[in-house]
């Protein structure tokens, strides 16, 4: 299974920033919207780059039909536009080879436009092109009136020279793997799987993987800002997108107009601290779900003691996986069961679906458990995955300065099991992903955004994936950060409630930061 964070409060189910062993891959290049950016990764060879040069202008084409295909609904106002631009493959060599970025723009609908609002849904590995289309339905009307909404697929993601080096079979194996293997041989099997995945990516791309990282992407964001003609950047980033925003602010503080960082990642946490923080966050979120189950009584199909029920389900599926139905060849293991729980804890709206899925699983029908897991991992009905996990792994491991070894991870598994009974083992195993990563590490810079205007950082008290305390830490590290708290459940806040919408909209439109200590109620 895999545990990542990310994703906006509404819209497509995208997650981010910490994978267990692996999960989710195979190139699924969607054409039509945001033409696949020029240049491709090729089997067994380094990337094929365009001729040397620095960032280029963006050429836009109408792609309204594709934007509406992505969202599944009509998007009112001016037609969506898709485009591509070239940026240096390595910003330390701006005159060297280039690679292509794919973008989508939803033009503003009113008069007196402020400029562009660059959006990012998280990941790393989530498509900003697709989220750009959803953003037209997500943000309030006044934001649409004043801003062109721009989404882009970061380098290595989706339509921007996508990294694809993990087989569908290995993604299935990872999702099915025991999230908390009790024996050393079972643990060693997952070590072997992680090594195989890393070796395959290294064999295919080699050191070219080193340019797929957060700092390079933050510099791409500044190239996009310049290409669309904005003197300063306005930005809305969720989850991993907050890391991109904070790195951008550290690199280009004088070019910040307004940054909204929702679901904060603490840039200074190492992988071990970040994973343990998530384990605690998911335990807290599960407790909230369990409390809701007790309140709902018989309407909650998982039973009045949700924790006891889930532990029982994990034990049962570990001993005997539940065969799939209606042609489904997979069996629901403990890995799939816990992955369904993780997926549903991102949004309180998904809690009833989780209860129903687990109730059906106990009755021998794993269909809905697979649906939750597959949505989370971007696995299609045909068994093919998007490249979300390939890109996630490339960015995550390149960003990481040091990764713990297998023996240390096995020790952490035991320690975290004692503190976080449902999620500790899984989050410890997530660290295996980067242990044997073959490419050069290139950690992103951290630091204060000295000279920038105030930056709005949003934390949700019940956020499982980016725990609330991260938000205060990020605001403090930025120096110019202003913390806004939502006393809600799930991952990320904007635009969940009127209080949150009013605070964020006032900041984006007029630069008005909410008073220090502002806390928005749950509803």
C-alpha positions, 0 to 999 in steps of 0.5 A: 500500500502507499500513504501519500498526502495532498489534494485540495479540499474539493475536486479530483482525488490527489494525494501527496508527499510520502509513499510506502514502498511505492504504488501507482505508475505506468504512463497514461499520457492524456492527449488533447488538453495542454499538448504533451510538452515537447520532449519525451523520456525514452526507454533505456536512454536519457531524456530527449531534450529540445535544443539549448535555450532558456525559458520560452514563451507560451503558445495557447490553444483553445481546449474547452472541450478537453477541460470539460471532459476532465471535470465532467461538467460545463465550465462557464465563461471564456474558453479554457486554453492549453499551452506548452513552454520550454524551460532549462532542464537544469536551472544551474545551466540556463543555456543548456538543454530544455524540457517541456511543461504543459499548462492550462489557463482558464481566463478571468470572467470580469473586468479589472483583472489582477493577473494570473493565479497559479494553482497546484493540487499537491503530490508530488505527482498530481496533475496541475493541468487537470486541477487547473480545470477543476479550479474553475469550479472550486474557487469563488466567483470573485476570484474567477472574475479577477484572475486567470487560473493557471495550472501546470504539470510539474516536470516529470508529471502527467503531460510534462515529460512524464517519468514512467518506470514502475510497472502496473504489476509492481504497483498492484504488488505494493498496494496489496502488500502487508502494511505492517509485516509481522515477520522478518521474511515478510518485511524483507519481501517489501525491501526487495520490492522497493529495491527492484523499483528503484533499480528499474527507475535508475536503469531507465533514466540514470542521473537524468532523474536528478532534475525532477525535484522541488527546487527545479520546479519552483524555478519553473514557476518563476518562468511561468510567472514571467511568461504570462506577464505577471511582475509578481506571483499570485499562487494557491498551493495545497499540501505538497504545493505548500512546499513548492510555494515556500521554496519559491518564496525563499528563492524569489521573495521580491517576486511574491504578490500573494501566496496561499499555502493550504495544508502545510508541509514543514520544509525542515522535517526530515523523512523520519520526523515527517512520517511519524508526524503523519502516523500521529495525524492519521491516528487522530483523524481515525479517532474522529471517524470512530467517534462519528461512527459511535454517534451514528449508531447502526447507520455506521456499517463498520460497527460502534467500535470502529477501531476494533472492527478495522483491526479485526478486518486487517487481521482477517484479510492478512490471514485470508484475503477476500477474492474480488467479484465480477471479473476482478482478479485481485484479492483484498488484502490487509494492504488494500483494506488499510489503503481504503481507510487512508483514502477516506480519511482525507475528507469527512465526506468520504467517511460514510463510503468507508463504513459501507465499504468495510461493512461489505468487505466483512460480508465478502464483497471487496468491490468498494474497498478496491474503488477507494484504493484505486481512486487514491492510487489513480488506477484505471478500470483497465488496471493501468495507473497514471504516472503519479507514483513514478513522479512522486518517487522521483521528486521525493527521493531526489529532495531527500538528503538522507534516507534511513536503511532497512534495519533502522526502518524495521526498528522504527516499525516496532516502535511506531506500532506501539504508539500508532497501532493502525498507521505506525507500521505503514508509515515506517515502511513508507521510508523504504521508497528512497533507501536505495534510490539510484539518482543524485540527491538534491535537497531544496533550499529552506529559509525565510522569505525575507522581503516578501509581503505576508504569506497566508498559511492555512492549517486544519486541526483535524488534517491527517496528512499534513498535521496542524502543527506544520502550519504554525512551523511553516508560518514561523520559518517564512518570517512573513507567514500569517497563520489561519486555522480551520477547526475542521476535519480532513485534508486542506481547508479552502474553500470549505466554509464562508469564514475560510473563503472570506479570509482567503479571498480578501487576501488574494484580492486585496492583500488583506491578511486575517488578524493574528490568531484567526480561527474559523469554526468547523461550519 
